[in-house]
Amino acid sequence: MTDKKWARLIPVLLVPALAALFYTFERMDNSMVETPSAPSTLPRYTLGTADLVRYDTDGEPYLHGQADSIEYFDDQSGRAHNIQVNLTSDEDHPWHVTSPSATLPPHQHRFMLDGPVLANGVWPDNAEPLSLRTDRLWIDPDRHLIETDAPVEVHSVSRNGNAVGLRSDWVTQSMQLLHNVKMTYQAPKP
């Protein structure tokens, strides 16, 4: 009979004890509990001295890029360092772009060069060589676009200027300075 009393008494005593324990945990100040900091995001892969060539549908190269290193992450994003990109077209007027770093957003083919970004190309109207500088520049290989919404400085022999924003298609050889365009033209020398 004593065993039956204990069998009935244990659940009666255990339930209030568990309730008190849960109440105590609920009332604890969470700021007092130290949680480990999130681990730093480490790359899944690291590649040194990378050389990338992208081909068009005819098998002709139209983007050639080099980087000192590339880091690739689990979310399919990436970072590259000391970038040089050559963008070519059928017209043989390539863009040469350099930047200290680039960001490749997750699940995208385009990438952003972080400045200072320096680019050399040609004016589409007269094929005169030009150089430009900006703080950031998107390169979209699928659409053949280089573009930015940042301030841009453009320099060439016959004209110099600045604008906010640029869009250029390196295959069709078109270029637009987008906003607040200020341009100074040099008179041709006889």
Residue pairs with C-beta under 8 A, 6 or more apart in sequence:
41 73
43 71
43 72
43 73
43 79
44 72
44 73
44 74
45 71
45 72
46 69
46 70
46 71
46 72
47 69
47 70
47 71
47 72
48 68
48 69
49 66
49 67
49 68
49 69
50 65
50 66
50 67
50 68
50 69
50 70
50 80
51 64
51 65
51 66
52 63
52 64
52 65
52 66
52 67
53 61
53 63
53 64
53 65
54 61
54 62
54 63
54 64
54 65
54 141
55 61
55 62
56 62
61 88
62 87
62 88
62 89
62 141
62 144
62 170
62 171
63 85
63 86
63 87
63 88
63 139
63 141
64 85
64 86
64 88
65 83
65 84
65 85
65 86
66 83
66 84
66 85
67 80
67 81
67 82
67 83
67 84
67 102
68 81
68 82
69 80
69 81
69 82
70 78
70 79
70 80
70 81
71 78
71 79
71 80
72 78
73 106
75 106
75 107
76 106
76 107
77 103
77 104
77 105
77 106
78 103
78 104
78 111
79 101
79 102
79 103
79 104
80 101
80 102
80 104
80 111
81 100
81 101
81 102
82 100
82 101
83 97
83 98
83 99
83 100
83 101
83 102
83 113
84 96
84 97
84 98
85 95
85 96
85 97
85 98
85 113
85 139
86 94
86 95
86 96
86 97
87 94
87 95
87 97
87 139
87 144
87 146
87 170
88 94
88 170
89 144
89 170
89 171
89 172
89 173
90 171
91 173
93 121
93 122
93 127
93 173
94 121
94 170
95 119
95 120
95 121
95 146
95 168
95 170
96 119
96 120
96 121
97 113
97 117
97 118
97 119
97 120
97 137
97 139
97 146
98 117
98 118
98 119
99 113
99 114
99 115
99 116
99 117
99 118
99 137
100 114
100 115
100 116
101 113
101 114
102 111
102 112
102 113
102 114
103 111
103 112
103 114
104 111
105 111
105 112
109 140
109 141
109 142
110 138
110 139
110 140
110 141
110 142
111 138
111 139
112 136
112 137
112 138
112 139
113 136
113 137
113 138
113 139
114 135
114 136
115 133
115 134
115 135
115 136
115 137
115 150
116 133
116 134
116 135
117 133
117 134
117 135
117 136
117 137
117 148
118 131
118 132
118 133
119 131
119 132
119 133
119 134
119 137
119 146
120 129
120 130
120 131
120 132
121 129
121 130
121 132
121 168
121 170
121 175
122 128
122 129
122 130
122 173
123 130
123 156
123 159
123 175
124 173
124 174
124 175
126 158
128 156
128 157
128 158
129 156
129 157
130 154
130 155
130 156
131 154
131 155
131 156
132 152
132 153
132 154
132 155
132 166
133 152
133 153
134 148
134 150
134 151
134 152
134 153
134 166
135 148
135 150
135 151
136 148
136 150
137 146
137 147
137 148
137 150
137 166
138 145
138 146
138 147
138 148
139 145
139 146
140 146
140 147
143 169
144 169
144 170
144 171
144 172
145 167
145 168
145 169
145 170
146 166
146 167
146 168
146 170
147 165
147 166
147 167
147 168
148 165
148 166
149 164
149 165
149 178
150 164
150 165
151 162
151 163
151 164
152 162
152 163
152 164
152 165
152 166
152 177
153 161
153 162
154 160
154 161
154 162
154 163
154 177
154 183
157 186
158 185
158 186
158 188
159 183
159 184
159 185
159 186
160 183
160 184
160 186
161 177
161 181
161 182
161 183
161 184
162 180
162 181
162 182
163 177
163 178
163 179
163 180
163 181
163 182
164 178
164 179
164 180
165 177
165 178
165 179
166 175
166 176
166 177
166 178
167 175
167 176
167 178
168 174
168 175
168 176
169 175
177 183
